[in-house]
Amino acid sequence: MARRARNELRIIGGEWRGRRLRFAGGAGLRPTADRNRETLFNWLQPLLPGSRCLDVFAGSGALGFEAASRGAAEVVLVERDRRALAALRENIRLLAAADQVSVHGGDALTLLAGGAPRPFDVIFLDPPFRESLLEPACQALAESGWCHGDTRIYMEHARQQAPALPAHWQVLRERTAGDVHFLLLQATGN
């Protein structure tokens, strides 16, 4: 069995299935595991074609690129690290995905506090676990127009660090794999 190259991920489904993408390594960067991604995208598959997706703490871009590969019409990646931004832009170029995937460089919480011109259909929240970003990101998403009544929010957190969720977010599915707990939520009542 071939070993996966360091700082490389594989798109597991859709148009770019099997494509390998390089990403910048860094402290706290841990792309969503293939098995967890497969579960997530099985949950989301009926919603993805033509959807608008926001990958708030993009890092490697694994979630956003997977969504684009599976038919999302628009994917916005948000990342503050310069090396990670450069790798995301290079992967967009390699996939010829500039019409479908864009990158916003900067602090995610600052962006979220400003609100959205149009709500997103699917939002990915997978911040570095040690930085305590999940609760403020959830609050900003809930309060600033990023969600509509059917928005799905995917979240990963360390198993022992469950965040407080906005009152109108409903847990649809959840699983634990090792030290990672992941959930699919719906932003009801927005």
N, C-alpha and C positions, 0 to 999 in steps of 0.2 A: 504494500500500500504506500503510495507516494505521500510524503509529508507536505503539509501546507507551508508555503513560504511565509516567512515572517512579514508582518504588515501587508498581508494580502487577503482579500476576501473573494468569495465566489458568489455570483448571483445565482439563486437556486431555482428560479422559475421565470416564465414569460419570454418575451422577445430576446432578451440578452442571457437567457439561461446558459450556465456554464462559463460565462465570461468572468475572468479574474481581474480584479481591480486592486491596485496598490494604494495604500494610504499611509499618512505620516503617523509614526508612533508618538506616543506622548504619555505623560502621567495621567492616569485615570481613564485613558482611552481603552475601551474593551467593546469591540463590535458585538452586536447581538449574535449569539451562537446560531449556527445553521439550523439546529433542531428547533430552537425557540422561534427563529424567523419563519421556518416552515409552518409551525403551529399558528403563529400570528397571521400569516398570509392565507392560510386555509380559512381562518375566521373572517378575514376581510375580503376575500376574493369576490363575492357578489357585489361589493360596494365600490371596488377600485376602478372599473372601466369608466373613463370620463371624469373621474373625481379630481378635486383639488386637495393636495396633501402638503402638510407643513412638518418638516423634521427639525424640531427646535434646537436640539443640541446634536447636530449632525455628526460630528467626529469623522468617522470613516465614510459616512454616507450610506451605510449598508441598508438601512430601512428606506430611505428616500429613493435610492437607485432600484431597490427591489420593487417598490410601488410603481415607479415609472416603467420598469420592465413588464409589469403586469397590467398596464393599461391606464394608469393615472394620466389625466390630461395635463396636469400642472403639478410640479413638485418644487417647493421652496426649501432649500437647505439653509439653516442658520448655524454659523460657526464663528467663534472669535479667534481661535488659534491660527496664526498666519501660515504655518506649515500645513496644517490640515486644510485650510482654505485653498492653498495652491494645489494640493492633491485632489481636492474636490473639483476644482476647475479643470485640471488635467483629465480627470475621469469623464467629465461632461464632454470635453473635446474628443477623447478616445471613442466614446459611445455615439458621437454626433447627436447629442441630446439637448443642445442649447435651446431648441424650440419648446422643450418639455420640462427641463430642469434648470433652475436658477439658484444662485448662491447669494446670501446676504451675509456680509462680513460684519461682525460686531457682537456686542453683548446681547444675549437672548432676552434677559429680563428687561433691559431697556427697550428693546424692540416690542416685546409683549405689552409693556405698560402703555405704549402709544396707540394700541388698538389696531384693528384690521379694517381695510376698506371693504372687504367681503369676507364672510366666514369661510372656514375650511371644512371639508367633509371628513378628513382623517388627519389627526395630529399625533405625531410621535414624540414622546417625552422619555428620553433615556440619557439623563445628565450624568456626569461623573458622580459616583456615589458619595464621595467624601466631601463634596462641596455644598451640601444642603440647599440645592437649587429647586428641588421638586415642588415643595409646598408653595414658594413664591411664584413659580411658573404656573402651577394650577390656579392659584388665585387670579393672576393676571389674565390667563386664558378665560376664566369664568366671568371676569368683570369688564373685559375690554373689547367685546364684539368678535372674538376669534371663532366662536362656536355658534352653531344653530341647533335646533332641537334634535337633529339626527346626527350630529357630529360624533364620530367615534374617536376616542383618545386611547392610545396605547401607551402604557407606562411600565418602566422597569425600575425596581429599587432593590436594595439589599434586603434579604429576607427579614432581618431584624429591625429594619428602619421604615416601617409603613408610614406614609405621610397622611396627614388629615386631608380629606377630599372635600371639594365644594359640595354643599348639601344637595344640589340638584344633579349631581353626577351619579349615575347608576352603574354598578359593576355588572357587566354582561358575562364575562368569562375571566378566569384567573388560574394560574398554574405556578408551581415552584419547580425550579431546576437547579439543584445544588444550592448555592447561596443567593440565587437571583429569584425574585418573585416578579411575575409579570401579569398585567391585567389589561383587559379591554373594557373600556367604559363608554357610556353614552351620556352626552351632555343634554339631559332632558330639561325642559322648562326654561330654556334661555329665551 
